[in-house]
Amino acid sequence: MTHSTRTVLLAQVFISAMMATLMTGVFGMLNLGPTSAFLAHWGGNILTAWPIAFVFSLGVGPIAFKLAHEINRLLP
């Protein structure tokens, strides 16, 4: 595994973990409010969401970078 590939994979691990934590936190708080029930379920929701977010990020990451590159190329 090259250094660049390892860096991209590690970045995807961190990005997916942060996004899973933030998204489950925001939507859990919106649905349940700042309650003990929210806190009791949040950890499990993160553990469920993280692997899904990681797989999705591997799929959409290259597409997002390609789109960003193409848009940036068109802008002055």
C-alpha positions in Angstrom: 0.0 0.0 0.0 1.4 3.3 -1.0 1.7 6.3 1.4 -0.9 8.2 -0.7 -3.4 5.3 -0.6 -2.9 4.9 3.1 -3.4 8.6 3.7 -6.7 8.6 1.7 -8.0 5.5 3.6 -7.1 7.0 6.9 -8.8 10.3 5.9 -11.9 8.3 5.0 -11.9 6.6 8.4 -11.6 9.9 10.2 -14.2 11.7 8.0 -16.7 8.9 8.2 -16.3 8.6 12.0 -16.8 12.4 12.4 -19.7 12.5 10.1 -21.4 9.5 11.7 -20.9 11.0 15.2 -22.2 14.4 14.2 -25.1 13.2 12.1 -26.4 10.7 14.6 -25.9 13.3 17.3 -27.8 16.0 15.5 -30.7 13.8 14.4 -30.9 12.0 17.7 -31.0 15.3 19.6 -33.7 16.6 17.2 -35.8 13.4 17.7 -35.3 12.8 21.4 -34.0 16.1 22.8 -31.2 16.3 25.4 -32.3 13.4 27.4 -30.8 10.3 28.9 -32.6 8.2 26.3 -30.7 10.1 23.6 -27.3 9.5 25.3 -28.2 5.8 25.8 -28.8 5.3 22.1 -26.2 7.6 20.6 -23.3 5.2 21.0 -25.0 2.3 19.4 -26.2 4.6 16.6 -22.6 5.7 15.9 -21.4 2.1 15.8 -24.1 1.3 13.3 -23.6 4.4 11.1 -19.8 4.5 11.0 -19.2 1.4 8.8 -22.0 2.5 6.5 -20.6 6.0 6.3 -17.1 4.6 5.6 -18.3 2.4 2.7 -20.4 5.3 1.2 -17.5 7.7 1.6 -15.3 5.3 -0.4 -17.9 5.3 -3.2 -18.8 8.9 -3.3 -15.3 10.3 -2.4 -13.8 9.8 -5.9 -16.9 11.2 -7.5 -16.9 14.3 -5.3 -13.2 14.9 -6.0 -13.8 14.5 -9.8 -16.7 16.9 -9.7 -14.7 19.4 -7.7 -11.8 19.2 -10.1 -14.1 19.7 -13.1 -15.9 22.6 -11.6 -12.6 24.2 -10.4 -11.2 23.8 -14.0 -14.2 25.7 -15.4 -14.0 28.6 -12.9 -11.8 31.6 -13.7 
